[in-house]
């Protein structure tokens, strides 16, 4: 295998973004639950992941009110209707 033929393994944020995009594409999830906002710079004002400062990061709005970069989303897990807590 030539050096230029190596497969690029996605970072955890890239993988999470791909999982979220597939989930949004394949399921009828209302924008009020989760919506993709596009890419924004992860600036130094965000303290959680200094290793990403200055990088472009996909952002989502969760629950219609929390704008978060994909690197702050810990996991993408399926929740069935049977798994929800009754109101």
HUDAHU-V611618 format. One line per field, one symbol per residue. phi: phi as a letter, one per 20 degrees, with the letter a starting at -180 (. if undefined). A space follows every 10 residues. Layout:
phi->???
This chain:
phi->.fgfeffeef ffffffffff fffffecedf gfebbfdoec feeffeefcf fdgnefbfdc ddmmbdecfg feefadcfce gfeeefe
